[in-house]
Amino acid sequence: MSVLLVLAAQAASPVCTSAAECTGQGVDTFLGTPARIWASVAALVALGGVVIGWLALRSVRRIGNGGRGVAIVAVVVGLIGGLNGAVKLAVADGGLGTGNGVFGAVLALVLGLVGAVLGGLALARSRRAEPSG
């Protein structure tokens, strides 16, 4: 039961926003500010869009329905990651190195656009690959 209390106390404790603050709290590793975490998650989602888009583009003609579903997923995931990166970039207070997630936001924006473009190309190729009646 005491393990649950310790975990609950750690979850309820405030998030440290700098490495020095984490050291003062006895935390060995600093994950980053919430802004950095948001930007990192957006970049990972956008990277997923790139991977899905590349796979959709590669396998357009091999899938029975032309790969339309996978291409649409790539466009949506890329746009979600890219839009999160754009919003994060718009609300960031400082520049690079300030802990506001600016680099992750730019990375998410670029990767999101790449994922959406790859998904769009796969979608266009899947339309051409459909047999005309």
Secondary structure as GFF3:
##gff-version 3
##sequence-region A 1 133
A	DSSP	alpha_helix	2	12	.	.	.	ID=ss1
A	DSSP	alpha_helix	19	24	.	.	.	ID=ss2
A	DSSP	alpha_helix	34	58	.	.	.	ID=ss3
A	DSSP	alpha_helix	68	91	.	.	.	ID=ss4
A	DSSP	alpha_helix	102	129	.	.	.	ID=ss5
###
